[in-house]
Amino acid sequence: MPPARTALVALAAGLGLAACGSAATATVSAPRSPKLAHWTALVHLARPLDVAAGRSDGSIVVAAAGRLYLLGSAGRLAPFAPAYKSPGGEEPYIAVPDAAHKGCSFGRNTVYALRLHAGRGVVAISPSGRVRRFASITAPGLLDGIAFDETGGFGHRLLVTINHGATTTVDAIDCGGAVSTITRSAPRVEGGIAVAPSSFGRFGGDLIAPDETGGRICAVAPQGKSMLVAASGLPHGGDIGVESEAFVPAAARFDALLADRLTPGNRHPGDDVLLQVGSAALHAAGVRPGELLVASEGGALTDAVSCGPTRCQVRYVASGPAIAHAEGHIAFVSG
């Protein structure tokens, strides 16, 4: 397999899917930034699972212990949508359409959450806190990824990944709740999936998704074809490898946020906090706008990935507390 910084290997049937899973490793082989940034604790709360940006007021939606909260610019948490409670499942991830979302409207400031049991699919939580069933998912497997297409290749729809062992189904949902299948044979991926901006080289507009067991970063094109973006060069294996993603904004100043969930008995047991790292530290580590940040579940070790027309580069740019058990997406708050 080529080095991470030049890996652009097609995930052909059989060979490609097998390459997305391998034995656990605990070493970092990605090229290291000479000045690593560090994730630090921002605020404590019970069992944080996911964070989502996109609200017009700049606040961040936080999913924790089956409930929702809003995190304001002052770092204060406030309960949101008390009628919402996750009906079960470990990872009901969330997504919010961007305030400037194009195409059919999903509702400004509306939160979309995976519903893992008692009617599998997606629920919508309005800005006033009203909860309604939005879409039903019939593909077999575990719903384990959700993201909006803000680039347009998938028709500005909501994307959901469904893991069924060695492969993954990718469904696209329009604003009326109609579900279409993009592919049933993507490699095994899960976690904080994201759609790449058009500036992300040959993978611009593709769905980018992490493979924690194999430590690889995969792309699914709107036509359903899967490709390998790069090997992360981070430790990988179950509950260890790459899990959380987001693309770095163009804002001059921002904080990146990441959920670190308490998971007793795990090799990385977590600490029930939201982690943060600021733009100054990330810029000093060489991170640039439009690059992909991807963090590992175990320890929140973080890569920056940039892609051009023919190849991608991977750099290890930030470390987290060794105890960290990262979940869900990375979210950015400006200023």
Summary of the structure (lengths in Angstrom):
residues: 335
radius of gyration: 17.8
end to end distance: 40.6
largest distance: 50.2
contacts: 1300
relative contact order: 0.19
helix: 5%
strand: 44%
